[in-house]
Amino acid sequence: MALSRRDLLIRAGGVGAAAAAAATTLPGCAGSTKTNKPGEGPRYGMVIDLRRCFGCHACSIACKAEQDVPLGFFKSWVMVSEKGSYPAARRNFLPVLCNHCDSPPCVAACPTQATKLRRDGIVDLDEEVCMGCKYCIQACPYGVRYMDPVAKTVRKCDFCLHRVQQGMLPACVNTCNARARVFGDLNDPGSAVSRLLASESVAVLRPTMATDPRVFYIGLDPDAYTPVKNQMDY
């Protein structure tokens, strides 16, 4: 019977070794964290303009359809909250996804290098190498990873890497009715995402975590974000 790379890792006792290691950076196990500088290639990021988002959830649906996300789980979703009281009450809509951090704690926590920060800034996950130890789920301060109940591997947003490699936009960006999501090359000063960053005041989620996210928000109300509980059910 042919074994996958993941099966080989598990049968070789990788899970036991990972459990015995420290829960922080495992020596020799962290993937590359060097990203492209201007002139070396693209470095992708996203700006979400919350002034435009009206909570239609089309991005969440597009993501689930494009990525075949199982029921009960999401790679991208819209967090809804209410603030104030009548007559000044309002609803806030906050799309959340993997932040594709420049200093991703998930990469440092992965004992098999299944999670890596690509040179183009996308934090990618190789499901053939992932052994399902859940270290990355615990390490992520944004709660945007989950254990696939069928494949028994971790899954997350990858900016629709398969689409980006073909010159297309991520499914959530392509579907956004309000054009609230803007994706592009942060190393290109002429790109739409770079122009927004240069002209607008932006914020990131949980800046005190020092992960240097590459998903930026315009009009972010800090009270609209509640840290998500990591899903460790499977």
GUSE-569790 format. One record per residue (C-alpha): x negated, y negated, z negated; residue in one letter; residue number from 0. Coordinates in steps of 0.1 Angstrom, whole numbers, padded with zeros to 4 digits, always signed. Each point is the difference from the previous one (the first is absolute). Layout:
BEGIN
       x       y       z   type   seq
       X       Y       Z      A   NUM
...
END
This chain:
BEGIN
       x       y       z   type   seq
   +0000   +0000   +0000      M     0
   -0014   -0034   +0010      A     1
   -0004   -0025   -0028      L     2
   +0003   -0037   +0003      S     3
   -0026   -0023   -0014      R     4
   +0023   -0008   -0029      R     5
   +0005   +0037   -0008      D     6
   -0038   +0005   +0000      L     7
   -0004   -0029   -0024      L     8
   +0026   +0013   -0024      I     9
   -0013   +0036   +0001      R    10
   -0035   -0012   -0006      A    11
   +0011   -0014   -0034      G    12
   +0002   -0036   +0011      G    13
   +0030   -0007   -0022      V    14
   -0017   +0013   -0031      G    15
   -0031   -0021   +0007      A    16
   +0021   -0031   +0006      A    17
   +0018   +0005   -0033      A    18
   -0032   +0004   -0019      A    19
   -0014   -0033   +0015      A    20
   +0005   -0034   -0014      A    21
   +0032   -0017   +0011      A    22
   -0019   -0030   +0013      T    23
   -0024   +0000   +0029      T    24
   -0014   +0035   +0006      L    25
   -0037   -0002   +0009      P    26
   -0007   +0008   +0037      G    27
   +0037   +0003   +0007      C    28
   +0012   -0035   +0010      A    29
   +0006   -0006   +0037      G    30
   -0016   -0029   +0018      S    31
   +0011   -0035   -0011      T    32
   -0017   -0020   +0027      K    33
   +0023   -0018   +0023      T    34
   -0006   -0019   +0032      N    35
   -0013   -0035   -0003      K    36
   +0009   -0026   +0027      P    37
   -0016   +0010   +0032      G    38
   -0003   +0036   -0009      E    39
   +0036   +0011   +0008      G    40
   +0035   -0004   -0013      P    41
   +0010   -0001   -0036      R    42
   +0037   +0004   -0004      Y    43
   +0024   -0016   -0024      G    44
   +0036   -0012   -0004      M    45
   +0019   -0031   -0010      V    46
   +0036   +0003   -0012      I    47
   +0019   -0033   +0000      D    48
   +0026   +0004   -0028      L    49
   +0017   -0032   +0012      R    50
   +0012   +0020   +0030      R    51
   +0008   +0034   -0016      C    52
   +0037   +0005   -0006      F    53
   -0001   +0036   -0013      G    54
   +0014   +0019   +0030      C    55
   -0023   +0030   -0008      H    56
   -0006   +0006   +0037      A    57
   -0037   +0002   -0008      C    58
   +0006   +0028   -0025      S    59
   +0021   +0020   +0025      I    60
   -0024   -0005   +0028      A    61
   -0029   +0012   -0022      C    62
   +0019   +0032   -0010      K    63
   +0009   +0008   +0036      A    64
   -0035   -0007   +0013      E    65
   -0018   +0018   -0027      Q    66
   +0025   +0028   -0007      D    67
   +0002   -0009   -0037      V    68
   +0020   +0025   -0020      P    69
   +0032   -0009   -0018      L    70
   -0005   -0017   -0034      G    71
   -0034   -0014   +0010      F    72
   -0013   -0032   +0017      F    73
   -0032   -0012   +0015      K    74
   +0015   -0035   +0003      S    75
   +0031   -0014   -0016      W    76
   +0017   -0033   -0011      V    77
   +0001   -0008   -0037      M    78
   +0032   -0019   -0009      V    79
   +0004   -0021   -0031      S    80
   +0022   -0028   -0013      E    81
   -0010   -0031   -0018      K    82
   +0018   -0029   -0017      G    83
   +0037   -0003   -0008      S    84
   +0030   -0015   +0017      Y    85
   +0001   -0024   +0017      P    86
   -0038   +0002   +0006      A    87
   -0003   +0038   +0002      A    88
   -0019   +0015   +0029      R    89
   -0013   +0033   +0014      R    90
   -0036   +0007   +0008      N    91
   -0011   +0024   +0027      F    92
   -0036   +0013   -0003      L    93
   -0013   +0025   +0026      P    94
   -0027   +0023   -0015      V    95
   -0024   +0024   +0016      L    96
   -0036   +0011   -0003      C    97
   -0021   -0031   -0005      N    98
   -0030   +0013   +0019      H    99
   -0023   -0015   -0026      C   100
   -0036   -0009   +0007      D   101
   -0009   +0015   -0034      S   102
   +0024   +0029   -0001      P   103
   +0000   +0020   -0032      P   104
   +0016   +0030   +0018      C   105
   -0032   +0004   +0021      V   106
   -0022   +0001   -0031      A   107
   +0023   +0025   -0017      A   108
   +0002   +0025   +0029      C   109
   -0023   +0030   -0007      P   110
   +0002   +0014   +0036      T   111
   -0003   -0033   +0020      Q   112
   +0035   +0006   +0014      A   113
   +0007   -0037   -0006      T   114
   -0024   -0023   +0018      K   115
   -0002   -0037   +0008      L   116
   -0006   -0003   +0037      R   117
   -0022   -0027   +0014      R   118
   +0031   -0016   +0015      D   119
   +0014   -0005   -0035      G   120
   +0027   +0027   +0001      I   121
   +0000   +0024   -0030      V   122
   +0006   +0033   +0016      D   123
   +0007   +0034   -0014      L   124
   -0009   +0034   +0016      D   125
   +0027   +0024   -0010      E   126
   -0022   +0029   +0012      E   127
   -0026   -0009   -0026      V   128
   +0024   -0010   -0029      C   129
   +0003   +0027   -0026      M   130
   +0029   -0016   -0019      G   131
   -0018   -0008   -0032      C   132
   +0020   -0033   -0003      K   133
   -0030   -0020   -0012      Y   134
   +0007   -0026   +0026      C   135
   +0036   -0003   -0011      I   136
   -0011   -0007   -0035      Q   137
   -0026   -0025   +0011      A   138
   +0022   -0021   +0023      C   139
   +0013   -0030   -0020      P   140
   +0028   -0006   +0025      Y   141
   +0018   +0034   -0002      G   142
   +0001   +0004   +0038      V   143
   -0012   +0036   +0003      R   144
   +0020   +0031   -0004      Y   145
   -0005   +0038   +0001      M   146
   +0018   +0015   +0030      D   147
   +0023   +0027   -0015      P   148
   -0005   +0022   +0031      V   149
   -0036   -0005   +0010      A   150
   -0012   -0003   -0036      K   151
   -0024   -0028   +0011      T   152
   +0001   -0037   -0008      V   153
   +0014   -0024   +0026      R   154
   +0000   -0038   +0004      K   155
   +0003   -0028   +0024      C   156
   -0028   -0002   +0025      D   157
   +0012   -0031   +0019      F   158
   +0012   +0026   +0026      C   159
   -0036   +0007   +0011      L   160
   +0012   +0022   +0029      H   161
   +0018   -0030   +0014      R   162
   -0027   -0026   -0007      V   163
   -0025   +0022   +0018      Q   164
   +0022   -0002   +0031      Q   165
   +0002   -0038   -0002      G   166
   +0035   +0000   -0016      M   167
   +0013   -0016   -0032      L   168
   +0009   +0020   -0031      P   169
   +0036   +0011   +0001      A   170
   +0011   -0022   -0028      C   171
   -0014   -0031   +0017      V   172
   +0015   +0009   +0034      N   173
   +0034   +0006   -0016      T   174
   +0002   -0031   -0023      C   175
   +0031   -0020   +0011      N   176
   -0012   -0031   -0018      A   177
   -0036   +0002   +0013      R   178
   -0010   -0002   -0036      A   179
   -0029   +0024   +0004      R   180
   -0031   -0010   +0019      V   181
   -0028   +0024   +0007      F   182
   -0033   -0005   +0016      G   183
   -0038   -0004   +0000      D   184
   -0012   -0020   -0030      L   185
   -0034   -0004   +0017      N   186
   +0016   -0018   +0030      D   187
   +0007   -0037   -0009      P   188
   +0024   -0002   +0029      G   189
   +0022   +0028   -0011      S   190
   +0035   -0007   -0014      A   191
   -0009   +0015   -0034      V   192
   -0032   -0021   -0003      S   193
   +0019   -0032   +0010      R   194
   +0026   +0006   -0027      L   195
   -0027   +0006   -0026      L   196
   -0017   -0033   +0010      A   197
   +0032   -0020   +0000      S   198
   +0021   +0014   -0028      E   199
   -0004   +0006   -0037      S   200
   +0000   +0037   -0006      V   201
   -0001   +0024   -0030      A   202
   -0006   +0037   -0006      V   203
   +0015   +0025   -0024      L   204
   -0017   +0005   -0033      R   205
   -0031   -0021   +0007      P   206
   -0014   +0007   -0035      T   207
   -0006   +0036   +0012      M   208
   -0029   -0013   +0021      A   209
   +0007   +0023   +0029      T   210
   -0001   -0027   +0027      D   211
   +0032   +0009   +0019      P   212
   +0003   -0006   +0037      R   213
   +0038   -0004   -0002      V   214
   +0008   -0037   -0007      F   215
   +0033   -0016   -0009      Y   216
   +0014   -0035   +0008      I   217
   +0025   -0012   -0026      G   218
   -0007   +0027   -0025      L   219
   +0019   -0003   -0033      D   220
   -0021   +0019   -0026      P   221
   +0032   +0008   -0019      D   222
   +0014   +0019   +0030      A   223
   -0026   +0027   -0003      Y   224
   +0001   +0028   -0024      T   225
   -0029   +0025   +0000      P   226
   +0013   +0033   +0014      V   227
   -0003   +0032   -0021      K   228
   -0023   +0024   +0018      N   229
   +0019   +0031   +0012      Q   230
   -0016   +0031   -0015      M   231
   +0030   +0024   +0002      D   232
   -0015   +0024   +0024      Y   233
END
